[in-house]
C-alpha cells in the first residue's frame, strides 16, 4: 500500500495534533535509537511539549547533558559549521526550488520555439517583434532538430550499406554562437518571482506546404548527383 504524503502544515484541530505528536514522537525516538545502536553515534534529543510537564531527554538525562556540554564547549567557528538552523534549511530549499524553476523555464522556452518552428514549416510568418536573442534561440532549436534528422539519415545509410545515393546533410540556419539555453547569452528567462507557466504542449505534427506529413513514412528520395562531385568510395 502506497503511503500518503504528509502535508507539512500546522494542525488546527487539537485532537489531531495530539495524535500526530504521539505518532511522530514515537517514530522519531525509534530512528534515534537505530542511529545510536547501529552506528554507535553519540546522540541526544530534547523535546519540550505541551503534552508533558517535563522535557523529554534521550537516551537519558546524564548522557544527554554530557553531549550537550561537548557541543557548547566547541569553538564558535566549528559550531556554526555543524549547526543547521531553520533559516539555513529554508535557504537550501529555496536554492533547490530556484534551480528547478530555471530548468522548467528553459524547457518551456524550447517547447515554445519548437512550436514556432512547426508553424513556420506550415507557412506561418515570422513575427516582426522578435529580438535578436529570440531569433538566435530559434536557430538553436532548428539546428538541434536538423542534427537529429541528419543523424537519422547517416544511420539509415550505414544500415543499408551504401553511400552512393546518400543524401547530402541538411544545413541549418547559422546562429551567432550562443543561446539562452547554454547560458552564453544573457539569461532570457523570466525573473524568479515571475509566474511559471505549465509546460507548453507540442503542436500536433501537421501537413507542411509540400504535402509531406510528419506522421507518415516518407518515400525515399531519388536524388541526381552532380557529375562534378567526386563519388565516395
Phi, psi and omega in degrees: 000131181285130179286139179284133180292130182279129176277119182279093178206152182297134179274116182289325181285123185295324180294314177298323181295317179295315179297319179295321179299312181299318181292313182293321180296320179298314178295322180297313180293327176297315178296322179297317179295321179297315178299317182294321184277311186287322186251357181055039179276145171281116188223136177217142177230148177229122182237120173256125184222144176291350182269358178225145181287329181239158177293146179259127181246142174232138001280331175199173186298314184295311181295317180296318179298319179296318180292317179296323179294319177301318180293317181297326182280354179294151173300149184301322182297314180290324181296320181292331181289324185263356180272129177250102179273168178299323180295317181294319179297319179296318178299319179297319179295318179297317180299318179294317180295321179298321178294320178295320178296319179297320179296317180296318180297320179296318179296320178297321178298314181298320179293322179298315181288329176295318176298320179293324178299315177298322179297318178296322177295333180269009174097005178289152180272150177286129178299137180286346184276000182292135175275168180300320180297321179295317179296322179295320178293324177296318176300321179300313181294317179298314180297324177298316180291322177295324178297319177298319179295312181296321177297322177295320178297315180297317181295319180294319179296317179295323180294322181279350174073025180217137176246002184296314182254023181292131178292150179290147178302146180276125180274133180264174178292147180276134173256176185269013172101006179195149179224169176286349180279325177261009174066018174285327173280164167298137185306132178262000184290156180293156177302160184300326184275002179282149180294142181261123178284152174292160184301134183283122180291141178292143178292147177292130180302132182232181185284128178276168185304332182283353178093007180268129179259131183294339185270351179255148176297134183273143178293149179298143180277134174258095183263141176261119182286144175290130184296338183278348183274134177291143180275142178282136182289000000 
